[in-house]
Amino acid sequence: MSPRSPLEAPPRKVAPLAFLRWIDSWAGIDEPAASTEKRVDWPRIVPFALLHVACLGVIWVGWSPVAVAVAVALYVVRMFAITAFYHRYFSHRTFKTSRALQFLFGVLGNSAVQRGPLWWAAHHREHHLHSDKEEDTHSPTRHGFFWSHVGWITAKHNFPTRRERVKDLLKYPELCFLDRFDIVVPIAMFAGLYGLGAWLGAAYPELGTSGLQLVVWGMLSTVVLFHATFTINSLAHVWGTRRFQTTDTSRNNWFLAIVTLGEGWHNNHHHYQGSVRQGFRWWEYDPSYYALRAMSWVGLVWQLNPVPAAVLEKRLEKRA
């Protein structure tokens, strides 16, 4: 074998880079983009897989009313952070808020372990640009149901933050920090859960909880939150009704609206992305919108973009 020329670039150490990205997700971000083939980044998805496996720990740690209450509270608060801020604010800019609240909900969204706000918004904007076309990385009609639900996030080419899509967010160094070191907040959250459970176990043993129990139930809450969020990529494009004739397969689904705090009115959203409200009719349950309205009454958010009258009056698509 002939020696490598000194002008030839050394081979990239792919595996070490994948492990480094557990800590610094922007590591190697300026390298040439990976192939768009469905290639799983196996070293990088180890934490994601372990989080699912860790849920089996509930067999050993058991349950307590405190653990269940914490899991439910974590689900609701973090789902709101994802739907109202990661989606409606960071991705679509459908309302305004202060820089401090922007950061707070960036932290809460980050604690859902769905990557940083820039990564999430960039991929979502990409989805709307190519919805249900070949370039749409989580289209069930193009790439299959499983890939659209969870497979796409394991792919090498979907790992980097597409910064060209979120230039409006790059000017905030605190958001860039959350995005680059997206493991910091989840670790802090689980450490906090352990500390809370340990203290409750020592101070109030009658509650029947412990540090490890709260950590496991926090992980269970996180995994359920993962898959509830992912149903909008998968199920909301194959199951439900269509009010508007959009160029994709988006659907409205009342059940998904319940589990995602209002995101299930997906056909509405794809027809008009600029509204803070996704339940266009009074009976379309949208608690994220209700919460944002309440926050607007006390000045925490403002300039909530409404659904234009012309959109509301548009003739319904005739059912086949």
Secondary structure in CASP SS format (residue, H / E / C, confidence):
PFRMAT SS
TARGET T0000
AUTHOR 0000-0000-0000
METHOD secondary structure of the structure
MODEL  1
M C 1.00
S C 1.00
P C 1.00
R C 1.00
S C 1.00
P C 1.00
L C 1.00
E C 1.00
A C 1.00
P C 1.00
P C 1.00
R C 1.00
K C 1.00
V H 1.00
A H 1.00
P H 1.00
L H 1.00
A H 1.00
F H 1.00
L H 1.00
R C 1.00
W C 1.00
I C 1.00
D C 1.00
S C 1.00
W C 1.00
A C 1.00
G C 1.00
I C 1.00
D C 1.00
E C 1.00
P C 1.00
A C 1.00
A C 1.00
S C 1.00
T C 1.00
E C 1.00
K C 1.00
R C 1.00
V E 1.00
D C 1.00
W C 1.00
P C 1.00
R C 1.00
I C 1.00
V H 1.00
P H 1.00
F H 1.00
A H 1.00
L H 1.00
L H 1.00
H H 1.00
V H 1.00
A H 1.00
C H 1.00
L H 1.00
G H 1.00
V H 1.00
I H 1.00
W H 1.00
V H 1.00
G C 1.00
W C 1.00
S C 1.00
P H 1.00
V H 1.00
A H 1.00
V H 1.00
A H 1.00
V H 1.00
A H 1.00
V H 1.00
A H 1.00
L H 1.00
Y H 1.00
V H 1.00
V H 1.00
R H 1.00
M H 1.00
F H 1.00
A H 1.00
I H 1.00
T H 1.00
A H 1.00
F H 1.00
Y H 1.00
H H 1.00
R H 1.00
Y H 1.00
F H 1.00
S H 1.00
H C 1.00
R C 1.00
T C 1.00
F C 1.00
K E 1.00
T E 1.00
S C 1.00
R H 1.00
A H 1.00
L H 1.00
Q H 1.00
F H 1.00
L H 1.00
F H 1.00
G H 1.00
V H 1.00
L H 1.00
G H 1.00
N H 1.00
S C 1.00
A C 1.00
V C 1.00
Q C 1.00
R C 1.00
G C 1.00
P H 1.00
L H 1.00
W H 1.00
W H 1.00
A H 1.00
A H 1.00
H H 1.00
H H 1.00
R H 1.00
E H 1.00
H H 1.00
H H 1.00
L H 1.00
H C 1.00
S C 1.00
D C 1.00
K C 1.00
E C 1.00
E C 1.00
D C 1.00
T C 1.00
H C 1.00
S C 1.00
P H 1.00
T H 1.00
R H 1.00
H H 1.00
G C 1.00
F H 1.00
F H 1.00
W H 1.00
S H 1.00
H H 1.00
V C 1.00
G H 1.00
W H 1.00
I H 1.00
T H 1.00
A E 1.00
K H 1.00
H H 1.00
N H 1.00
F C 1.00
P C 1.00
T C 1.00
R C 1.00
R H 1.00
E H 1.00
R H 1.00
V C 1.00
K C 1.00
D C 1.00
L C 1.00
L C 1.00
K C 1.00
Y C 1.00
P H 1.00
E H 1.00
L H 1.00
C H 1.00
F H 1.00
L H 1.00
D H 1.00
R H 1.00
F C 1.00
D C 1.00
I C 1.00
V H 1.00
V H 1.00
P H 1.00
I H 1.00
A H 1.00
M H 1.00
F H 1.00
A H 1.00
G H 1.00
L H 1.00
Y H 1.00
G H 1.00
L H 1.00
G H 1.00
A H 1.00
W H 1.00
L H 1.00
G H 1.00
A H 1.00
A H 1.00
Y C 1.00
P H 1.00
E H 1.00
L H 1.00
G C 1.00
T C 1.00
S C 1.00
G H 1.00
L H 1.00
Q H 1.00
L H 1.00
V H 1.00
V H 1.00
W H 1.00
G H 1.00
M H 1.00
L H 1.00
S H 1.00
T H 1.00
V H 1.00
V H 1.00
L H 1.00
F H 1.00
H H 1.00
A H 1.00
T H 1.00
F H 1.00
T C 1.00
I C 1.00
N C 1.00
S C 1.00
L H 1.00
A H 1.00
H H 1.00
V C 1.00
W C 1.00
G C 1.00
T E 1.00
R C 1.00
R C 1.00
F C 1.00
Q C 1.00
T C 1.00
T C 1.00
D C 1.00
T C 1.00
S C 1.00
R C 1.00
N E 1.00
N C 1.00
W H 1.00
F H 1.00
L H 1.00
A H 1.00
I H 1.00
V H 1.00
T C 1.00
L C 1.00
G C 1.00
E C 1.00
G C 1.00
W E 1.00
H H 1.00
N H 1.00
N H 1.00
H H 1.00
H H 1.00
H H 1.00
Y C 1.00
Q C 1.00
G C 1.00
S C 1.00
V C 1.00
R C 1.00
Q C 1.00
G C 1.00
F C 1.00
R C 1.00
W C 1.00
W C 1.00
E C 1.00
Y C 1.00
D C 1.00
P H 1.00
S H 1.00
Y H 1.00
Y H 1.00
A H 1.00
L H 1.00
R H 1.00
A H 1.00
M H 1.00
S H 1.00
W H 1.00
V C 1.00
G C 1.00
L C 1.00
V E 1.00
W E 1.00
Q C 1.00
L C 1.00
N C 1.00
P C 1.00
V C 1.00
P C 1.00
A H 1.00
A H 1.00
V H 1.00
L H 1.00
E C 1.00
K C 1.00
R C 1.00
L C 1.00
E C 1.00
K C 1.00
R C 1.00
A C 1.00
END
